[in-house]
Amino acid sequence: MRLIDADDLVAKIMMEAPDFMDGGSSITKAFIMAMVKTRSVTPTIDAVPIVRCKNCPYGADFDIDVYPYVAYQCAKGYGSHTGDWFCADGELKE
């Protein structure tokens, strides 16, 4: 699944819509109107970007030979995790 900003998509379509609405086919006009109507009834989700341990400056590398299933120790105190784990305090490495 890929999250999009539906309001932004409709705004961009509507900026181009006058050109299509004046000289476009009835199918094009119907598509534009369907996009506008669908956006208002489509369910949305609350989503925030996450940062995985492997991309976080607080994730310190573990010795893989000693701990084969754990790759990172969190300096924020969230314990030991694989590189795909994430938390609310994650930040991207610079």
C-alpha positions in Angstrom: 0.0 0.0 0.0 1.2 3.5 -0.8 -0.1 6.5 1.1 -1.0 9.6 -0.9 -2.3 13.1 -0.1 -5.7 12.7 -1.7 -6.6 16.4 -1.2 -3.4 17.4 -3.0 -4.1 15.0 -5.9 -7.6 16.4 -6.4 -6.2 20.0 -6.2 -3.7 19.1 -9.0 -6.4 17.5 -11.1 -8.7 20.5 -10.7 -5.9 22.8 -11.8 -5.7 20.9 -15.0 -9.5 20.2 -15.2 -10.5 23.4 -17.1 -8.4 22.3 -20.1 -10.0 18.9 -20.1 -13.5 20.1 -19.2 -13.6 22.5 -22.1 -12.3 20.3 -24.8 -12.2 16.8 -23.3 -14.4 13.8 -24.0 -17.3 12.9 -21.8 -15.3 10.0 -20.4 -12.5 12.4 -19.3 -15.1 14.7 -17.7 -16.8 11.8 -15.9 -13.4 10.6 -14.6 -12.5 14.0 -13.2 -15.9 14.3 -11.5 -15.6 10.7 -10.1 -12.2 11.5 -8.7 -13.5 14.6 -6.8 -16.5 12.7 -5.4 -14.5 9.6 -4.5 -12.0 11.6 -2.4 -14.8 12.8 -0.1 -16.1 9.3 0.7 -12.9 7.3 0.7 -11.8 6.2 4.2 -8.5 7.7 5.4 -6.0 6.6 8.0 -3.8 8.5 10.3 -0.2 7.8 9.4 3.2 9.1 10.5 6.6 8.4 9.0 8.7 5.9 11.1 12.4 5.4 11.4 13.8 1.9 11.7 16.6 1.1 14.2 19.1 0.5 11.3 18.5 4.2 10.2 18.4 5.7 13.7 21.5 7.3 15.5 20.3 5.7 18.8 20.6 2.2 17.4 24.1 0.9 18.3 25.3 -2.2 16.5 25.5 -5.4 18.4 28.1 -8.2 17.7 26.1 -10.4 15.4 28.2 -13.5 16.2 27.3 -13.2 19.9 23.6 -12.2 19.4 22.5 -13.7 16.0 18.9 -12.4 16.2 19.7 -8.9 17.6 21.4 -6.3 15.6 20.9 -3.1 17.5 20.9 -1.9 21.1 18.8 1.3 21.6 20.6 4.1 23.4 17.1 5.6 24.3 16.5 2.6 26.5 14.1 0.6 24.4 16.2 -2.6 24.5 17.8 -4.8 21.9 16.1 -5.3 18.5 16.5 -6.2 14.9 17.2 -3.5 12.4 13.5 -3.4 11.3 12.1 -2.5 14.7 11.0 1.1 15.2 9.8 3.3 18.1 8.2 6.7 18.6 11.5 8.4 19.4 13.3 7.3 16.2 15.2 9.9 14.2 17.0 9.6 10.9 20.8 9.5 10.9 22.4 12.5 9.3 
